[in-house]
Amino acid sequence: MDYLEYFGLKEHPFSNVVDNRFYFNSPQHSDALIKLKYAVDTRKGLAVVIGNIGTGKTTLARRFLEELDENEYEAALLVVVHSSVSSEWLFKKFALQLGIKDPKDDKVELLTQIYRRLYEINEEGKKAVVMVDEVQMLNSKEIMEEFRGILNMESPDGKMINFLFFGLPDLEKVLALDEPLKQRVAMKITLKQFTESDTGEYIKHRMGVAGCSKEIFTPEAIKSIFLYTKGTPRLINAVCDNALLEGFLAKLPRVDSTTIKTVAVDLGLASPDN
């Protein structure tokens, strides 16, 4: 027997792998989706989502991508995995995701291909949306200038492409590498940690999706989880996953605040008093 069977769960509720089935539509995430949709539909050109580590930026980006009707939007999501990417590599990726089958190596030819493809998308009555996650890693003035150049592509209806940037607070410094680009940010959304109430609802939601309708975490446990994690979703996941395992090993009927404290200490989380 493992903790899934012990607590009546069908699957692990607190994996940090992004899974839209477990998406929790908190008030701030709901507002963010509405704002992003508005930015895209009104062809604002550039919108930015900023948040600290573990606040759900990637989850939000993938949820938004899922919600875009492919009959109305040509959308792509690119995750920057390291800081040494070149502008040529980056825009080749854009080109491929926008449906260009043979992106050119020459930058001028590549930008021409992108322009033609954007024109086609607009002629089809669709809106082009490119989401870029972990933008703070693109610490390059050249790349920021390239983004600005593509944003110059316009039709009578507005911008031919919408860029949605997701990143850590350092993203502000990266945008500042090209002041004209920074001035083109039409919308900025800041994701914050959950409140205590959101934390409780988040835990309840994920447990429910995993197949458990019982209140496994006591109210005191939820309060402790909030205090130790400060409402950061990724940390909540880590604490809850470990707490369920500890609860199973100790054969507890419910996860209590003592268990949360034990787990938090093991994970090296600061005391709520600090």
ROKOL-187673 format. One record per residue: residue in one letter; x, y negated, z negated of N, C-alpha, C, O in turn. Coordinates in steps of 0.001 Angstrom, whole numbers, plus 524288, in hexadecimal, padded with zeros to 5 digits. Each point is the difference from the previous one (the first is absolute). Example, Ala and Ser with C-alpha at 12.3 -4.5 7.8 and 13.67 -1.06 7.14 Angstrom:
! ROKOL-187673
A833868163A7E1887FC867FB5A80000803847FB50800008040C800137FD67 S7FA967FBD380569803347FB5A7FFC47FCFE7FBBE7FD26801FD7FBAC7FF57 
***
This chain:
! ROKOL-187673
M80354804B0800007FCAC7FB5080000803777FB1F80000803FF7FFD17FD54 D7FA697FC3B805B7802B17FAF37FFDE7FC1F7FBD77FE3C7FB8A801397FEB0 Y806277F9E88014A7FC7B7FBFC7FDE07FB497FF018037C7FC087FE097FE21 L8044E80346806E47FB707FF588036A7FB868036F7FE157FBA37FE257FF2E E8057B806CC800237FBF88039F7FE367FE387FEA77FA797FB5C800407FEC7 Y808547FE577FDF67FEBD7FEE07FA857FC2F7FB777FF827FC5D800367FCDC F804717FBAA806407FCA07FB647FFA87FBAC7FFF4804297FD347FC2080087 G8023F8081B802607FBCF80063803DD800CD7FC97804CA7FC447FDC080208 L80889801DA7FFC58014D7FCC980493800F18036F804C7801F98045E7FF91 K7FC987F99A804F7800D7802D9804E2805467FECA8027D8020E8031580310 E800197F8637FB92805127FE6180220802667FC047FC4F7FD757FE1B7FC63 H80786800A780498802AE7FC487FC9D7FDE37FA77800EE800417FE0780461 P7FDB27FF807F7977FD807FADF800AF803BA7FB60800287FE747FBBF801A0 F80665804F87FCBE8035F7FB6E7FF61805198005D80323804197FE287FE4A S7FB8E804378063E80489800108037C800FB7FA80802077FC4F7FD13800FA N808AD8017D7FFAA801477FADE80222800598000A805F0801597FC0B80261 V7FD728086A800097FFA08002D805AE7FB097FD13801997FBD7800DA7FDC0 V8049C7FBB88061D7FB727FCEB801A97FBF880394802788011E802A2803DE D7FA3D7FD7A7F9EF7FBB48033C801E57FB167FCAF7FFA77FE4F7FE977FBB9 N7FF6680028808C67FB7F7FC798000D7FB40802247FD197FC7F7FD097FE90 R8035F80814800937FB9B8022A7FD038000C7FDF87FA677FBE87FF9C7FD82 F808B07FF1C8008D800837FE287FA9A800177FA0A7FFAD800D77FDC87FBD2 Y7FE4C7FFAD808998002B7FA407FFFB7FC0C7FDCA7FC207FB698016E8000C F806757FB127FC9C7FCAD7FD7C7FC137FF1B7FA5B80192803A67FCDF80036 N7F784801E4800DF7FEB77FACD802007FF237FC337FB747FB997FE7B7FED0 S808B1800127FEB87FFAD7FC417FBAE7FE187FAC4802198003C7FF16804B7 P7FDE37FD737F7E17FE2B7FAE3801E78040B7FD20803457FEA57FDBB80405 Q80656802507FA58803EB7FD18802F780138802A98053C8010E7FD59803DF H7FECD807DE7FC44800ED802B7804E87FB6A7FF3F803BF800BD7FF7C804B9 S7FA98800757F9267FB617FEFB80332800477FA908026D7FEEE7FF52804A3 D802837FCD37F831800887FAA7801F9804487FFAD804247FF6D7FD47803EC A804DE805877FB2A8045E7FFE6803B37FE5B802318054A801737FDDC8040E L7FB91806587FBF27FE2E8024D804F37FC887FC2E802FB8006A7FF82804C4 I7FC337FDD27F86C7FC877FC2D8027D803317FB8B802587FEF17FE428045B K804ED7FFED7F8C48034A7FBB2801DF803368019F804BF800867FCFC803B6 L801A1807BB7FC358030C801E1804717FC9980096804D9801A67FEB980456 K7F9A4803337FAE77FC5C800908046A7FEB57FAA78024B7FFB87FF5E804C2 Y7FF847FCDC7F7DF7FEE97FAAF801C88049D7FDD6803117FF4B7FDA18041F A80571803317F9E0804B07FE02802A0800898024C80571801687FD44803B3 V7FD76807C97FCC58006F802A2805107FBA87FE35803BA801047FEBB80487 D7FA3A8012E7F98A7FB927FEB080365800217FA60801E97FDF07FECB8042C T804747FDCD7F8D3800687FA818019D805497FECF8027F8014A7FB7B80106 R801CA808B37FFF4804FE7FF91802C5803A87FC027FD77802187FC8880297 K7FE9C8040F7F84D8035A7FC5A7FD2D805C3800898017B803007FC447FF97 G7FE82808688022080561800C4801AA80362802A77FBEE8023A8042380106 L7FE307F9847FA57803768022D7FBFC7FD887FF947FA997FEB37FBC17FE27 A800B3808C97FF637FE2E800407FA97803E6803457FCE68027C8038A8021B V7FE057FB3D7F8E4803FC8026D7FCBD7FD8A802287FB057FCD17FD697FD7F V804B6807638011A7FE55802617FB13804DF801007FCBE8038D802C9801AA I7FC977FAEA7F9AD80491800617FC977FE67802887FAD37FBD87FEDC7FDDF G8077B8048B8002E7FEFD8026B7FAF1804E1802927FDEA8038480160802FB N7FCB77FF467F7EF80471802AA7FD9D7FFE9805CD801417FC33801FB8022E I807FE800BD7FC728006C8059F801047FB70802DC7FD717FECB7FF2B7FB6C G7FEB08043C807A67FBED803597FDDF7FAAA7FDA57FF817FC9B802557FD85 T802777F90B804C77FADE7FD7E7FF737FC2480191804427FB8A7FE357FFF7 G8061B8051B803B67FC4680213803D38001E7FD6B805517FC1680022802CB K808447FD867FEB38004A7FD588051C7FF89803DE8047E7FD067FF23803AE T805F1805257FC037FFE1803F18042E7FAA980292800437FDF7800F98043F T7FFC5800227F73E7FAC2802457FFD77FC167FC658029B7FCA6801C4802F7 L803C47F92F7FBF07FC7C7FC2680259800BC7FFCE805E87FC2D7FFD0802E8 A808AE8003A7FEDF8011B7FFBE805997FD9B804A2802D87FDA27FF5A80422 R802F6805497F9B37FDEF804AD802937FA0E800277FFD37FD78801E88039E R8005A7FC137F8267FA4B7FFB77FFAC7FDE27FC44804277FC1B8012480294 F806797FA717FE077FE437FC28803DF8007280246805817FC7F7FF4980337 L807C8803717FDDE800AE802798051C7FB9D803DD801107FDF58004280459 E8009F802B67F7B67FBDD803E5800947FABC7FD77801247FCC480236802CA E802677F9287FB0B7FAED7FD6B8009D7FF5A7FD318053D7FBA77FE788015F L80890800D68018E7FFA87FD3B804FA7FDE480399804408024C8041180125 D7F95E7FA6D801287FD848030C8042C803797FFDE804D58013F7FBCF80201 E8004F808C87FFDD8038D80041804837FD827FDEB804FD802C07FEFB803CF N7F825800607FC3A7FD677FDAB8048A800677FA0B8000C7FF087FD7B803FB E80269800537F7878005C7FA517FF90805877FE0B7FF03801387FB71800EC Y8021F808187FD2F805477FE537FE8980410803CE8022B7FF2C804BC80017 E805257F9228019E804A2803218013B803C27FF127FB7E802947FBF47FFB9 A7FDB2807D67FCC2802C67FF137FB1680470803D67FF2D7FFCD80479801C2 A804357F9B17FB8B80482803457FECE8022C7FE817FAAD7FF887FB8A7FE45 L802DD808537FF298028B7FF127FAF28059C801E780057800FD8048880146 L802A17F8087FD988058C8014E80012802417FF237FA947FF6F7FBCB7FDBD V803278083F8002D8027B7FF9B7FADD805E17FF7D800C9802758035C80268 V7FFC17F8777FB92805A57FF248006D802AD803547FBD17FEF77FF637FB58 V8047B804238065C80254803B47FC4B805907FE947FE6F80211802307FC40 H800607FA38806868052E7FE3A7FE5E800EA7FA79802017FD327FE1A8036A S806C17FF5D7FA6D800C57FA6C800FD803757FED1804B3800D97FB6F80140 S801278088A8015B803B37FF0C804407FD8B800768056C802CB80085803E1 V7F8047FF4B7FC6B7FD818007E8051E801067FB148033B800727FBB07FDEA S7FFE98051480731800CB7FBA0803947FAC67FE2E8021B7FC1B802CD7FFA5 S803CD7F8898028A7FB227FE0F8024F7FE7380357804AA7FB5D800CA80100 E8089880137801EC7FECA8035A8047A7FD32804FB7FE3F7FC1E8019880259 W805EC800DE7F9737FD88804C97FE007FA717FED87FE277FC57802E680128 L8031E7F8D87FBF97FAF67FEA77FDB97FBE27FF1F804377FBAD802137FFAA F805AF7FAD58044E7FC0E7FEB2803E97FF1B8046E803E17FBF08002F80292 K807D08035E7FDDF7FEFB804C4802F97FBD9803437FD457FC908023F80282 K803CF7FDFA7F8477FC0D802CD7FCF47FA9D7FD7E800BB7FC1B802BE800AC F803B07F8127FF327FB127FD4C800F87FDD9801858054F7FB688014F8008F A808097FE7E803577FE648011A8055B7FDA480574800727FBDC800B680256 L806D0803207FB677FE0F80561800427FAB6800847FD577FC7B802918020B Q802F37FB007F9647FB17800797FD277FB967FCFB802967FB6B801247FF13 L805E67FB108041F7FBFA7FD1A802DE7FEA4802A68052C7FCB37FE1C802F1 G805E38064C7FE217FE91802FF804AA8037E7FF36804AE7FE9E801B380447 I805E17FBC87FB1C803B67FF56804508034C804FB8004E802C18014B7FC47 K7FCFD80179808128024F8053980055805ED7FFFB800C2802AA803977FE39 D7FF677F87180460805997FFF980122802597FAB27FEAF801397FCEE8037F P7FF6B801F97F75F802237FAE57FE77805877FF3C802238033A803907FFD8 K7FDC87F7D48021E805147FECF802498040A7FED47FBBB7FEAA7FE4A7FBB5 D80641802AC80596804397FECA7FC5D8013D7FA2E7FFEA801637FDD67FBEF D7FE1B7FFAD8088D801047FA66800517FBC77FD067FD0D7FB59800E0800DA K8064B7FB947FBA57FC457FD537FC9F7FC157FCB6803147FB58800067FECE V806877FD2A805247FC7D7FCB58031B7FBE980356802C57FB617FEAC80012 E80660805B48023A7FC558037B802A77FC22802667FC1A7FB62800A08012F L80693800B47FA2B7FCA2802487FBFE7FBCC7FC247FE4B7FB708016F7FF81 L806157F9B17FF9A7FC2C7FC0E7FE707FC077FF0A8044E7FB737FEE67FEE9 T8063F80182805F67FC5F7FF808046E7FC10804767FFF47FB5A7FF2D800ED Q80689805947FDFE7FC79804787FF9F7FC0A7FF3E7FB9B7FB5F80121800A3 I8067F7FCF27FAE87FC7C7FF1E7FB927FBE47FBEE801657FB67800A37FEBE Y806437FB2D803DA7FC437FBF5801847FBD28023F8039B7FB5B7FEFC7FF49 R80653804188049F7FC3A80248803AB7FC35803A67FD3B7FB558000A80128 R806B9803087FB2A7FC9A803957FD267FC257FD067FC947FB6F801767FFA2 L806617FA697FDE47FC707FCD37FCD97FBCA7FD81803627FB7D7FF8E7FE64 Y806067FED38064D7FC2F7FDC4803A47FBDE80417801657FB587FED180027 E8066680608800DD7FC5B80439801437FC38800FB7FB747FB4B80099800C7 I806E17FF8D7FA777FCBE800FA7FB627FBD87FBC37FF797FB76801237FEE3 N8061F7F9F8801ED7FC417FBAF7FFA97FBF58004D804567FB6E7FECB7FF1E E8062F802CF805987FC5C80093804607FC028044B7FEF47FB997FFC6801ED E805F4804227FB057FC6F804437FE907FC397FE607FBA97FCA78030F7FE67 G803E67F8307FFBE7FC987FE177FBD880195801D87FA997FCE77FFBD7FC55 K807ED8022280327801E9801D07FAF8803B27FBFB7FD87801C27FC4E80286 K7FF52804917F882803BF7FCC07FD33804BA8035A7FE9B7FF68804637FE1F A8053E7F992802C8804D0802CE7FEBB801A17FEC87FA67800587FB787FE6F V800A8808AE7FE98801807FF6A7FA7E804D9803517FF007FFF1804BA800E4 V804327F8D87FD48804B2802E57FE7F801237FEDF7FA45801157FB907FE7E M7FEA3808987FE54801367FF8D7FA7480593801D77FF1A801968041080208 V801597F9007FAF780566801607FED08009D8003E7FA197FF3F7FC1C7FD46 D8022480889800C5800A3800BE7FA58805C77FFCA7FE8B8035F8018E8030E E7FDB77FC867F848805537FF497FDF48030B7FBF08032A80498800BF80135 V7F8D07FB0680017802647FBEF80344804A47FD687FD4C803707FDE4802A0 Q7FCB68023B7F82F804607FD787FD458053D8026F8018A8041C7FDA27FF32 M7FBBF8072180309804DD80288801A1802227FDB68051C80489800D78015B L7F8247FC4480176801B87FDA2804EE8028D7FAB47FEDF7FE197FBED801B2 N8061C804387FB7E802837FB297FE3E803627FDBF80462804C87FFB77FF94 S7F8957FEB0804A8802BC7FE40804B07FD4F7FB44802637FB65800388015D K807737FB947FF207FDD77FB4E802777FE8480122805AE7FC087FE16801EC E8072F8050B800BC7FEE98014B8057B7FAB9802AF800997FCF07FEA680374 I802038052C7F9267FB08802D0800627FB6F7FC647FECB7FBF48004B80295 M804A17FC4D7F9887FBCB7FC597FEC97FEEF7FC5F804AB7FB827FEB380120 E8089C7FFB8801867FF5A7FCB6804A47FD31802FA804597FCE37FDC2802E6 E80441807577FD877FD6380338803FA7FA24800687FEDC7FCC57FFBB8038D F801EC800ED7F7717FA77800247FE907FD507FAEB8019F7FBB18000780224 R806F27FBA47FCCC7FDB77FAEC801667FF327FF98805DD7FC147FDE1801CE G807B280430801327FF807FFD5805AF7FB40802FB801ED7FD357FE2B80376 I801DD8066D7FA4E7FB72803148019F7FAEF7FD4F7FE567FC1080048802C0 L804107FD1D7F8C17FB4F7FD337FE457FEB47FB65803947FBA37FDFB7FFDF N8081C80060803497FEF27FBCC803C47FC8B801CC8047E7FDEC7FCCE802ED M80179808647FD9C7FCBE80211804317FA467FF307FE8E7FE12802437FC39 E7FF447FA84806CB7FA9A7FEA77FEBD7FC8080090804C7801C37FFC680478 S7F94B800F67FA707FBEE7FFEF804027FC437FB947FE87800957FDB87FBCF P7FBA0801038077F7FC417FBE37FE977FD0F801187FAE67FE087FC677FD7E D801AF808B3800F87FD29801747FB418035C7FFAC7FB167FE01800717FBA6 G807127FEC98050E803777FFCF7FB76804CC8035C800C880175801298046F K801028006B7F750804BF80325800407FEE680541802A37FBF18026C7FF19 M807C47FF4B804307FF48804FC802AF801688049B7FC857FEC48047A80141 I803D17FA707FA6280164804297FC5C7FF7B7FE047FA73800F67FB6B7FEE5 N7FD85808107FDA77FFBB7FEC57FA7180414803417FD2C7FFDC804CD8003A F803BF7F8A57FD22803BC802B17FCAF7FE187FFBE7FA607FE7E7FBDA7FE18 L80197808A27FF457FEC8800387FA73804D9802177FD448016D8048A800B0 F801177F82E7FC3B804C6801727FD407FEB8801B57FA6D7FD097FD637FD42 F80536807018011A7FF6F801EA7FAA680570800717FD9E8038E802168027A G7FD237FBF97F8BB80530800657FDB6800457FE417FA5C7FC327FE157FDC5 L8085F802A180000801157FE407FAAC800757FA0C7FFDA8003E7FD878041E P7FFE1800237F7418007F7FA4B7FFAA8049D7FDC4803067FFD27FB7880199 D80460807A57FF40804777FE288030C7FE7C7FEA38059A802F37FD65802C4 L7F87D8045C7FEE17FE197FEBB805407FFD07FA16800DD800C97FE228045D E7FE2E7FEFD7F7817FFD47FA4B80066805407FDE4801EA800257FC838034F K8042C805987FAA0805337FE3F801948012580174805AD802897FD0E802D5 V7FB97807797FEC4800E7801BF805677FD1E7FC6C803D2802287FE8080407 L7F906800267FAB97FD0C7FC6A8035B802AF7FAB08004D7FFD37FD6380408 A802A88010B7F7AE802977FAE67FFD0804D27FFC6803778021F7FBC8800E8 L7FFA4808B58010C80471800028039C7FEA97FD2280509803727FDFE802B1 D7F77F801D77FE8F7FE3C7FD19804957FB6A7FC947FE537FB89801CB7FFEA E805877F9647FEC97FC077FC887FDD47FB327FF7D8037D7FBA3800027FDFA P804FB7FF8C8073A7FB517FFB6803527FC7A804C87FF887FB397FF8D8004D L8072C805167FEF67FCD7804BB7FF417FD2A7FFBF7FACA7FB5E801417FFAD K807687FD207FC3C7FD9B7FF957FADA7FB427FC65800277FC14801057FD69 Q8044B7FABF805A37FBA97FC54800627FB5B80251802F87FBAB7FDEC7FFC2 R8053E8065A803057FBC08026F802FD7FD058041A7FCDF7FC548025F80201 V805347FE777F92B7FD058039D7FCC27FAA17FDA17FF0A7FF7D7FC0C7FD4F A7FC8980666804EA7FAB67FDDF7FFA27FD27801D67FB187FC347FD987FE4A M805B4806BA7FF7B7FD73802157FB5580400803067FCD0803058031380224 K7FCFF7FC0F7F8C480376802EC7FC837FCCC802537FB977FD1B7FD467FD4B I8037B807D88020B7FD1D802E37FC02803F5802427FC27803D88026980197 T7FB3B7FCD17F96C80382802147FC027FD36804417FCE97FBED7FF0B7FDA1 L8064B805A88026A7FDCE804547FCF8802657FFFE7FA8E804C17FFA37FF60 K7F7ED800C47FCC3801CA800197FA947FEE68055A7FD9D7FD548034180253 Q804C47FD937F9077FEF6804DF7FD3F7FA42800367FE607FD587FC007FFBA F800CF808BE7FF347FA9E800B97FE467FF227FDAB7FA978039B7FF967FCD8 T7F7897FEEA8022E7FE5E7FEAF7FAB47FF298051C7FCFE8003C804388024C E7FECF7FB6E7F8A57FEEB804BE7FCF37FB10802AF801F87FFC8804CB80053 S7FC477F81D800FB7FB288023B8020D800F7802C9805337FE1F80459800D2 D804D67F91D802B3801498026F805088030A8050E7FF2B7FF22803DA802BF T804687FC207F97B80327804A57FEE77FC84804A27FE98800C180455801F3 G7FB727FAB47FAA87FC61804267FE817FCCE801F6804977FF4A804B6800A2 E7FEC97F7B4802917FCDE80186804898034E802E3804087FE288039E80292 Y806BC7FABE7FDF28039C80289803A8800EC805AA7FE687FFD08038380348 I8012F7FD617F7B8800E38054B7FE107FB1D80354800BD8005480475801C6 K7FB327F9677FCE27FB0D802CA8009A7FF0280165805BA7FE3B8044D80138 H802ED7F807802417FF29800DE8059B8036580475802077FE148037A802B5 R806E47FC6E7FC038038B803FF8020C7FEC9805607FDAA8006B803F6802B3 M7FE1F7FC317F86F7FE72804F87FDA67FB1C80222802A77FF87804B4800E1 G7FCDB7F7CE800617FB36801A8802A28010080225805707FDC9803FF8017D V805957F9548018480150801DE8053B8028F805657FFAE7FF3C803478036F A803CB7FD9C7F86E802AA805037FF507FC62804417FDD9801A1804777FF47 G7F9737FA1C7FFB77FC24803FB7FE9C7FE7B800497FA4F7FD72803C07FE66 C8040B7F8657FE7A7FEBF8001F7FA697FC947FB597FE928017D7FB83800E3 S7F9FF8058A7FCED7FC707FBCA7FE818002A7FEF77FA237FD987FC457FE26 K80531806F37FEEF800537FF4A7FA4B803E57FBAC7FEA68037F7FEBE8030D E7FBD07FF0A7F857803917FBF17FE258049D802A87FD547FFDB800FF7FB4C I8042E80021807AA8048D802C37FDE1803787FC637FCC68023C801A57FC12 F7FE387F97180594803377FC397FD317FC997FD0B7FC1A7FBFA7FDD280179 T80598802167F99C7FCFF7FD2B7FC138007B7FA1E800FE803AB7FE4A80299 P7F8A77FE997FB5C800677FA4F800988052F7FDDF7FDEA8023E7FC6880246 E7FFA5805CE7F96C804F37FE497FDBF8048E80159803A6803C97FD1180067 A7FBC8807688023C8040F80196803B5800387FC308049A804387FE7B801BB I7F74080005800317FFD57FC6180465802507FABB7FE7F802CA7FD8C8030E K7FC00800C47F8368023F7FB0D7FE29805EF8005D7FFC7802BE7FC5E8018E S7FF3C8080E7FC7E805A6800C57FFAE802798003A8056B8043C7FDE4800DB I7F91A804AD802C8801F980048805638008E7FA868023C803ED7FEBB80277 F7F8257FE147FCAA800347FA9A801F6804827FCFA7FD82802D37FD32802B3 L7FDD78035C7F83B804117FD127FD4380578801A2801BE8036E7FCB08009F Y7FD65808628002B8052E801D8801978012D7FEDA805C1804727FECD80161 T7F79880191801F1800DE7FF4D805AA7FF117FA70801C78016D7FE8B8045B K7FC267FE4F7F83C7FE827FA9F801597FC8C7FFD7804E5800027FC2D802EA G7FD108080A7FDE97FC378001D8044580252800F48055E7FD747FEE0803EB T80748803287FC638026A80121805137FE4C80563801D880142803E07FD72 P7FBE87FC82806F07FDD380503801B8803F680478800557FED78045D7FE58 R805D17FA99803C6803D18043E8008E801A28022C7FAB4800B5804B77FF63 L7FFE47F7C87FCC380170801C57FAC77FB73802C17FD54800C8803BF7FD17 I7FA8A7FA6B803E47FB5B802A17FDE27FFE2805A6801DF7FEF1803967FCF9 N802297FD29808118000A8054B8022A803FB803707FD357FEDC804717FE8C A805D07F972800BC80426803127FD8D7FE91801747FA60800B4804797FE61 V7FD4D7F7C27FEB17FE9C800FE7FA8C7FB90803F67FFA480042803AC7FCE8 C7FBB07FB988063F7FB7B803817FFBE8015F8058F8019A7FE31803BC7FD93 D804FA7FCD78067B8018880534801CB802F8802E37FBAE7FEE5804897FED9 N804DF7F8C57FECD803018026B7FBCA7FCA5801087FB2B800C0803E37FD46 A7FB8D7F899801B47FCA7800A57FB677FC66804B78009D7FEFD802C77FC35 L7FF177FE248087E7FCBE8049F800E580326804FA7FF1B7FE06803C97FDCA L806D87FC31803EC80354804907FF29800FC800CD7FA2B7FFA9804607FE09 E801907F75D7FF36800E8800657FA5D7FB15801D67FD2F80046803337FC6C G7FB427FAC7805357FB13801977FD9A7FEE8805C7800C57FE15802A47FC78 F803257FF4A8082A7FF598059A80121803AD803447FC9D7FE57803E37FDB5 L8069B7FA95801F5803CE803047FD037FE8E800327FA33800E3803EB7FD5B A7FCD97F7BD800B87FE7B7FFC77FA727FA778020D7FF247FE1C800357FB95 K7FF4A80153808BA7FAA1802037FFD87FC467FC1D7FD5B7FCC7801737FCBD L803C57F996804C47FC9C7FBF37FDEE7FAE47FFDB803168000C800CE804BE P7FB937FE327F8AA7FB107FF8A802E07FFCC7FB04803437FD867FFDB8041F R805227FC087F9FB8003D7FB09802D8805757FDAB7FF4A802CC801477FC4E V7FEA07FB4C8074E8050A7FD527FF9B7FF4F7FB4B7FC6F7FCAB7FCAB800F6 D80678803137FAF17FF707FBC17FC3A804937FC2D8005D8039D800BE80315 S7FC277FB2D7F9BB803F47FBE48003D8055C801EA7FE31804047FE0C801CB T7FC0B805C97FAA5804FC8022E7FE41802DC802A080489804C07FF7980090 T7F855803538029D80240802878049C8021D7FBEF803D08042F800AF80245 I7F8E87FB217FE64801B97FBD2803858051C7FDA67FE138038A7FEFE80319 K7FCDB800227F7CC804CF7FDC57FDDB804A1803A3800FA8043B7FE3A80170 T7FAF4806DD7FDC680425803D3800E4801E07FFD1805A4804B07FFE580110 V7F7988001280281801447FFE680594802BF7FAE980177803D68000B802E7 A7FA387FBA37FB1E802497FAE68013F805A77FFAC7FE3C803527FDE2802C3 V7FDC1804357F8A980561800107FE038036E8035C8038A804657FE8380144 D7F9998060480054802E9803788037B801327FD658053480421800E18024D L7F83A7FBE77FF8A800B47FD5A80509803327FB047FF848012D7FD72803E6 G800398012F7F748803327FB627FF307FD147FADB8008C802557FBF980138 L7F8848042A7FDE07FCF17FB2D8005C8008A7FCE77FAF580043802327FBBB A7FFE77F8C7804D8800B37FC9C7FB787FB52800487FC667FB93800B3801BE S8056F7FEC27F9467FBD07FFE77FC267FC687FB628010B801DC7FBC980161 P7F8FA804EE7FDFC7FC5B7FBA5800C7801327FB487FCA47FE507FBAA80135 D804A1805277FA87801497FBB27FC73804407FC838023F800C57FB9B7FE35 N8020C80669805CD804617FCFE802317FE147FBF6803E6803237FD1E8023A 
***
